[in-house]
Amino acid sequence: MEDMISWMREGGQVGIFDATNSTSKRRNMLMKMAEGNCKIIFLETLCTDRSIIERNIRLKIQQSPDYAEERDFEAGLEDFKSRLANYEKVYEPVEEGSYIKMIDMASGQGGQIQVNNISGYLPGRIVFFLVNTHLTPRPILLTRHGQSRDNVRGRIGGDPVISEAGELYSKKLANFVEKRLKSERTASIWTSTLQRTILTASPIVGFPKIQWRALDEINAGVCDGMTYEEIKKNMPEEYESRKKDKLRYRYPRGESYLDVIQRLEPVIIELERQRSPVVVISHQAVLRALYAYFADRPLKEIPHIEMPLHTIIEIQMGVTGVQEKRYKLMD
């Protein structure tokens, strides 16, 4: 807790203090420690469905490092249940300070959220995020549009159509999606508003298609339609600034990676909310940011994440966290 408070003093905005804090006395101690340093919100999850609790206990024993050495599954099960019983003896419901209670939210059948003494922008966003998250396993498929004519010419931005290779990829992608999601009729296809993503999605049939302006490629401003060689020759200072710090560099009258990350927030919330598979057909900078969010990659790495053309990245969301598979459909 002291580490977290010192991190907050250095400019940290949101920290997650992962501990049980199951008594009122302990929570009051934490609130005293935080006074004048940061605001505390207690998050309590309540589950009355015995089958979900049993499933989660079994997952915990299979995956927790606490039980990595325990070969006897049943012994691990008994040990964990005795730990739970000890917590239950001293547990006191959260009734102090600011809190969010999530009651029977895990089943996906509604549930309830109780909020007490929550105000301000960030706490409000945290509540909004929690309302929309769940653990229903489902895949999210990320892919760039098929090769565009500007990709061939090395030009950035613009709104070009796809090349012959891009058209071939669009057909291969449609076959892949048809096979992969044939039993998932509630899946959806998301594209940007630029024609290279819309054309890539056009051979896919049987699923609703949604266009998002937030999925449009990074705005290259005055550099739109130029090659990097042209930028280097005609705007050497801009070229060097971008090279030094790709994350924060903003194209003149355009965007930076940080701007793209900011505008993706509603897309991320909506992806978290979905209970069915989603295919996202977008652009390199945008997909780098989306992938980094789900794969938990650091901010500074985002502009350098490899996001090749004609490749599908499947992210499987679920109770156990995020798993990833890549499918290269073309060279």
MIKE-896570 format. One line per 2 residues: number of its first residue (from 1); their letters; for each residue x, y, z of C-alpha. Coordinates in nm, 4 decimals, decimal comma. Layout:
N
NUM) a) X:Y:Z ~ ...;
END
This chain:
331
1) me) 0,0000:0,0000:0,0000 ~ 0,2899:0,2360:0,0790;
3) dm) 0,4428:0,1534:-0,2633 ~ 0,1135:0,2395:-0,4297;
5) is) 0,0777:0,5694:-0,2445 ~ 0,4319:0,6758:-0,3407;
7) wm) 0,3525:0,5801:-0,7046 ~ 0,0363:0,7951:-0,6841;
9) re) 0,2462:1,0881:-0,5584 ~ 0,4682:1,0481:-0,8681;
11) gg) 0,1681:1,0962:-1,0989 ~ -0,0059:0,7549:-1,1040;
13) qv) -0,3775:0,7875:-1,1814 ~ -0,5414:0,4506:-1,1121;
15) gi) -0,3877:0,1756:-0,9000 ~ -0,5388:-0,1633:-0,8137;
17) fd) -0,4567:-0,2783:-0,4613 ~ -0,5258:-0,6511:-0,4785;
19) at) -0,5932:-0,7773:-0,1269 ~ -0,8869:-0,9275:0,0602;
21) ns) -0,9454:-0,6435:0,3119 ~ -1,2440:-0,8356:0,4441;
23) ts) -1,2856:-0,6478:0,7758 ~ -1,4093:-0,2973:0,8458;
25) kr) -1,1047:-0,2309:1,0673 ~ -0,8624:-0,3109:0,7850;
27) rn) -1,0521:-0,0974:0,5321 ~ -1,0564:0,1993:0,7741;
29) ml) -0,6789:0,1609:0,8159 ~ -0,6354:0,1827:0,4367;
31) mk) -0,8568:0,4927:0,4164 ~ -0,6446:0,6584:0,6879;
33) ma) -0,3241:0,5757:0,4956 ~ -0,4718:0,7248:0,1774;
35) eg) -0,5880:1,0522:0,3376 ~ -0,4436:1,3498:0,1486;
37) nc) -0,2731:1,1187:-0,1056 ~ -0,5430:0,9510:-0,3137;
39) ki) -0,9087:0,8528:-0,3192 ~ -1,0015:0,4940:-0,2306;
41) if) -1,2878:0,3025:-0,3911 ~ -1,3580:-0,0446:-0,2538;
43) le) -1,4750:-0,2965:-0,5126 ~ -1,6687:-0,5890:-0,3687;
45) tl) -1,7917:-0,8795:-0,5796 ~ -2,0707:-1,0928:-0,4343;
47) ct) -2,1711:-1,4254:-0,5865 ~ -2,4554:-1,6437:-0,4567;
49) dr) -2,4424:-1,9045:-0,7363 ~ -2,2727:-2,2119:-0,5852;
51) si) -2,1962:-2,3636:-0,9297 ~ -1,9983:-2,0522:-1,0363;
53) ie) -1,8091:-2,0515:-0,7047 ~ -1,7255:-2,4220:-0,7468;
55) rn) -1,6077:-2,3640:-1,1074 ~ -1,3905:-2,0685:-1,0011;
57) ir) -1,2332:-2,2652:-0,7150 ~ -1,1400:-2,5437:-0,9588;
59) lk) -0,9932:-2,2925:-1,2084 ~ -0,7964:-2,1307:-0,9255;
61) iq) -0,6392:-2,4631:-0,8241 ~ -0,5555:-2,5514:-1,1858;
63) qs) -0,3930:-2,2157:-1,2613 ~ -0,2815:-2,0416:-0,9418;
65) pd) 0,0924:-2,0437:-0,8583 ~ -0,0179:-2,1112:-0,4954;
67) ya) -0,1030:-2,4678:-0,6045 ~ 0,1669:-2,5256:-0,8672;
69) ee) 0,3497:-2,7704:-0,6351 ~ 0,0314:-2,9492:-0,5240;
71) rd) -0,0044:-3,2676:-0,7323 ~ -0,3192:-3,3906:-0,5556;
73) fe) -0,6111:-3,1880:-0,6968 ~ -0,8549:-3,2959:-0,4230;
75) ag) -0,6072:-3,1950:-0,1478 ~ -0,5720:-2,8540:-0,3114;
77) le) -0,9512:-2,8251:-0,3266 ~ -0,9872:-2,9001:0,0451;
79) df) -0,7101:-2,6544:0,1350 ~ -0,8718:-2,3728:-0,0662;
81) ks) -1,2148:-2,4397:0,0823 ~ -1,0694:-2,4223:0,4355;
83) rl) -0,9045:-2,0880:0,3459 ~ -1,2440:-1,9620:0,2251;
85) an) -1,4123:-2,0774:0,5469 ~ -1,1569:-1,8792:0,7519;
87) ye) -1,2286:-1,5645:0,5469 ~ -1,6034:-1,6166:0,5934;
89) kv) -1,5628:-1,6216:0,9738 ~ -1,4197:-1,2680:0,9846;
91) ye) -1,5884:-1,1156:0,6755 ~ -1,7804:-0,7893:0,7217;
93) pv) -1,9701:-0,6398:0,4218 ~ -1,8349:-0,3114:0,2830;
95) ee) -2,0366:-0,0217:0,4229 ~ -1,7725:0,2491:0,4627;
97) gs) -1,6343:0,5132:0,2261 ~ -1,6743:0,4982:-0,1516;
99) yi) -1,7592:0,1569:-0,2905 ~ -1,8889:-0,0374:-0,5900;
101) km) -2,0623:-0,3699:-0,5241 ~ -2,1085:-0,6122:-0,8119;
103) id) -2,3760:-0,8647:-0,7162 ~ -2,4206:-1,1857:-0,9192;
105) ma) -2,2721:-1,0293:-1,2341 ~ -2,0643:-1,3354:-1,3339;
107) sg) -2,3509:-1,5454:-1,4722 ~ -2,4262:-1,3032:-1,7590;
109) qg) -2,7947:-1,3009:-1,6552 ~ -2,8117:-0,9377:-1,5429;
111) gq) -2,7117:-0,9059:-1,1793 ~ -2,6874:-0,5799:-0,9896;
113) iq) -2,4395:-0,2999:-0,9277 ~ -2,4551:-0,0838:-0,6135;
115) vn) -2,2606:0,2411:-0,6069 ~ -2,1979:0,4583:-0,3013;
117) ni) -2,0300:0,8002:-0,2790 ~ -1,8850:0,7884:-0,6323;
119) sg) -1,8236:1,1216:-0,8062 ~ -1,5803:1,2660:-1,0604;
121) yl) -1,4666:1,1719:-1,4090 ~ -1,2309:0,8766:-1,3414;
123) pg) -1,4496:0,7045:-1,0773 ~ -1,7449:0,7428:-1,3183;
125) ri) -1,5444:0,5818:-1,6008 ~ -1,4462:0,2934:-1,3691;
127) vf) -1,8152:0,2255:-1,2909 ~ -1,9017:0,2423:-1,6636;
129) fl) -1,6189:-0,0008:-1,7444 ~ -1,7267:-0,2489:-1,4748;
131) vn) -2,0900:-0,2405:-1,5895 ~ -1,9760:-0,3471:-1,9374;
133) th) -1,7177:-0,6168:-1,8573 ~ -1,7877:-0,9879:-1,8193;
135) lt) -1,6087:-1,3227:-1,8444 ~ -1,8103:-1,4950:-2,1193;
137) pr) -1,5496:-1,6691:-2,3416 ~ -1,5535:-1,5317:-2,6979;
139) pi) -1,2969:-1,4645:-2,9706 ~ -1,2037:-1,1231:-3,1104;
141) ll) -1,0407:-1,1443:-3,4556 ~ -0,8156:-0,8532:-3,5552;
143) tr) -0,6944:-0,8039:-3,9125 ~ -0,5684:-0,5246:-4,1325;
145) hg) -0,7509:-0,4526:-4,4581 ~ -0,6244:-0,6319:-4,7693;
147) qs) -0,3258:-0,4671:-4,9356 ~ -0,4271:-0,1259:-5,0769;
149) rd) -0,2930:0,0452:-5,3876 ~ -0,1208:0,2998:-5,1601;
151) nv) 0,0466:0,0136:-4,9674 ~ 0,2007:-0,0900:-5,3002;
153) rg) 0,3219:0,2668:-5,3637 ~ 0,4405:0,3150:-5,0033;
155) ri) 0,2020:0,6081:-4,9463 ~ 0,0470:0,6744:-4,6041;
157) gg) -0,3129:0,7677:-4,5220 ~ -0,5567:0,8434:-4,8017;
159) dp) -0,8649:0,6437:-4,8942 ~ -0,7436:0,4090:-5,1721;
161) vi) -0,9111:0,0923:-5,2978 ~ -0,7515:-0,2493:-5,2451;
163) se) -0,5017:-0,4030:-5,4899 ~ -0,5423:-0,7399:-5,6636;
165) ag) -0,3567:-0,9043:-5,3732 ~ -0,5946:-0,7230:-5,1349;
167) el) -0,8952:-0,8588:-5,3253 ~ -0,7557:-1,2122:-5,3019;
169) ys) -0,7099:-1,1655:-4,9254 ~ -1,0698:-1,0426:-4,8880;
171) kk) -1,1911:-1,3747:-5,0387 ~ -0,9568:-1,5834:-4,8216;
173) la) -1,0720:-1,3871:-4,5141 ~ -1,4390:-1,4510:-4,6020;
175) nf) -1,3686:-1,8284:-4,6268 ~ -1,1829:-1,8219:-4,2945;
177) ve) -1,4601:-1,6299:-4,1148 ~ -1,7298:-1,8582:-4,2617;
179) kr) -1,5488:-2,1696:-4,1287 ~ -1,4332:-2,0224:-3,7966;
181) lk) -1,7673:-1,8621:-3,7032 ~ -2,0154:-2,0954:-3,8771;
183) se) -2,1823:-2,1838:-3,5455 ~ -2,1701:-1,8220:-3,4198;
185) rt) -2,4559:-1,6523:-3,6019 ~ -2,4604:-1,3610:-3,3534;
187) as) -2,1042:-1,2568:-3,4509 ~ -2,0475:-0,9161:-3,6134;
189) iw) -1,7951:-0,7555:-3,8514 ~ -1,6570:-0,4109:-3,7619;
191) ts) -1,4735:-0,1918:-4,0140 ~ -1,3519:0,1657:-4,0334;
193) tl) -1,5299:0,4150:-4,2621 ~ -1,2452:0,3953:-4,5185;
195) qr) -1,3111:0,1967:-4,8355 ~ -1,0112:-0,0358:-4,8061;
197) ti) -1,1634:-0,1966:-4,4921 ~ -1,5188:-0,1931:-4,6316;
199) lt) -1,3994:-0,3616:-4,9552 ~ -1,2036:-0,6211:-4,7522;
201) as) -1,5216:-0,7060:-4,5602 ~ -1,7513:-0,7107:-4,8650;
203) pi) -1,7178:-1,0867:-4,9538 ~ -1,8129:-1,1831:-4,5940;
205) vg) -2,1849:-1,2702:-4,5857 ~ -2,4315:-1,3676:-4,3147;
207) fp) -2,3094:-1,1308:-4,0426 ~ -2,4055:-0,7693:-3,9614;
209) ki) -2,1399:-0,5112:-4,0547 ~ -2,0790:-0,1989:-3,8487;
211) qw) -1,8654:0,0982:-3,9579 ~ -1,6767:0,2924:-3,6876;
213) ra) -1,5098:0,6276:-3,7555 ~ -1,3028:0,5562:-3,4419;
215) ld) -1,1433:0,2624:-3,6320 ~ -1,0113:0,4910:-3,9119;
217) ei) -0,6332:0,4961:-3,9624 ~ -0,4174:0,7515:-3,7791;
219) na) -0,4692:1,0921:-3,9428 ~ -0,1414:1,1865:-4,1139;
221) gv) -0,2516:1,5511:-4,1522 ~ -0,0443:1,7433:-4,4081;
223) cd) 0,1611:1,4257:-4,4722 ~ -0,1450:1,2353:-4,5985;
225) gm) -0,0683:1,0677:-4,9321 ~ 0,3110:1,1099:-4,9000;
227) ty) 0,5778:0,8389:-4,8776 ~ 0,8205:0,8359:-4,5822;
229) ee) 1,1000:0,9187:-4,8298 ~ 0,9090:1,2314:-4,9392;
231) ik) 0,8568:1,3355:-4,5767 ~ 1,2292:1,2830:-4,5070;
233) kn) 1,3249:1,4948:-4,8093 ~ 1,0661:1,7758:-4,7835;
235) mp) 1,0024:1,7864:-4,4049 ~ 1,3252:1,6619:-4,2411;
237) ee) 1,2396:1,8087:-3,8986 ~ 0,9039:1,6282:-3,8903;
239) ye) 1,0723:1,3053:-4,0036 ~ 1,3291:1,3273:-3,7201;
241) sr) 1,0672:1,4214:-3,4567 ~ 0,8600:1,1171:-3,5505;
243) kk) 1,1667:0,8927:-3,5454 ~ 1,2583:1,0122:-3,1926;
245) dk) 0,9166:0,9512:-3,0336 ~ 0,6586:0,7710:-3,2473;
247) lr) 0,4152:0,7428:-2,9552 ~ 0,3822:1,1159:-2,8862;
249) yr) 0,4687:1,2580:-3,2297 ~ 0,1666:1,4295:-3,3866;
251) yp) 0,1511:1,4836:-3,7633 ~ 0,0952:1,8551:-3,8436;
253) rg) -0,2859:1,8989:-3,8489 ~ -0,3118:1,5245:-3,7817;
255) es) -0,2925:1,2784:-3,4937 ~ -0,0444:1,1025:-3,2671;
257) yl) -0,0631:0,7427:-3,1425 ~ -0,1829:0,8840:-2,8082;
259) dv) -0,4726:1,0557:-2,9901 ~ -0,5648:0,7253:-3,1572;
261) iq) -0,5590:0,5438:-2,8198 ~ -0,7892:0,8120:-2,6736;
263) rl) -1,0473:0,7817:-2,9538 ~ -1,0503:0,4004:-2,9253;
265) ep) -1,1971:0,4047:-2,5732 ~ -1,5636:0,3609:-2,6871;
267) vi) -1,4559:0,0779:-2,9228 ~ -1,2760:-0,1002:-2,6371;
269) ie) -1,5737:-0,0625:-2,4006 ~ -1,8038:-0,2013:-2,6721;
271) le) -1,5650:-0,4949:-2,7382 ~ -1,5609:-0,5709:-2,3639;
273) rq) -1,9431:-0,5621:-2,3613 ~ -1,9893:-0,8050:-2,6535;
275) rs) -2,0807:-1,1652:-2,5661 ~ -2,0442:-1,2852:-2,9266;
277) pv) -1,7366:-1,2969:-3,1539 ~ -1,6293:-0,9783:-3,3331;
279) vv) -1,4112:-0,9483:-3,6458 ~ -1,2340:-0,6088:-3,6508;
281) is) -1,1009:-0,5078:-3,9956 ~ -0,8981:-0,1916:-3,9481;
283) hq) -0,5552:-0,0297:-3,9957 ~ -0,2019:-0,0755:-3,8640;
285) av) -0,1848:0,2015:-3,5980 ~ -0,5381:0,1328:-3,4713;
287) lr) -0,4852:-0,2447:-3,4478 ~ -0,1536:-0,1945:-3,2678;
289) al) -0,3387:0,0021:-2,9994 ~ -0,6284:-0,2466:-2,9730;
291) ya) -0,3926:-0,5450:-2,9604 ~ -0,1789:-0,3770:-2,6913;
293) yf) -0,4880:-0,3247:-2,4744 ~ -0,5954:-0,6905:-2,4862;
295) ad) -0,2403:-0,8339:-2,4737 ~ -0,1430:-0,5973:-2,1886;
297) rp) 0,1574:-0,4501:-2,3717 ~ 0,3243:-0,1301:-2,2391;
299) lk) 0,2331:0,2053:-2,3950 ~ 0,5838:0,2718:-2,5279;
301) ei) 0,5784:-0,0517:-2,7330 ~ 0,2546:0,0270:-2,9208;
303) ph) 0,4030:0,2042:-3,2279 ~ 0,6479:-0,0857:-3,2804;
305) ie) 0,4142:-0,3883:-3,2507 ~ 0,4295:-0,6061:-3,5602;
307) mp) 0,0942:-0,5997:-3,7398 ~ 0,1525:-0,7631:-4,0819;
309) lh) -0,0881:-0,7518:-4,3765 ~ -0,2996:-1,0597:-4,4640;
311) ti) -0,2757:-1,2034:-4,1114 ~ -0,5511:-1,2675:-3,8558;
313) ie) -0,4805:-1,2335:-3,4841 ~ -0,7388:-1,4224:-3,2801;
315) iq) -0,7688:-1,3112:-2,9191 ~ -0,9677:-1,5458:-2,6987;
317) mg) -1,1276:-1,3655:-2,4044 ~ -1,2400:-1,5615:-2,1016;
319) vt) -1,2047:-1,6527:-1,7360 ~ -0,8401:-1,7528:-1,7729;
321) gv) -0,7358:-1,4200:-1,9278 ~ -0,6343:-1,3645:-2,2894;
323) qe) -0,4937:-1,6252:-2,5285 ~ -0,3700:-1,5507:-2,8791;
325) kr) -0,3409:-1,7357:-3,2124 ~ -0,2159:-1,5995:-3,5465;
327) yk) -0,3235:-1,7161:-3,8918 ~ -0,1190:-1,6042:-4,1928;
329) lm) -0,3512:-1,6419:-4,4927 ~ -0,1107:-1,5014:-4,7545;
331) d) 0,2521:-1,3941:-4,7890;
END
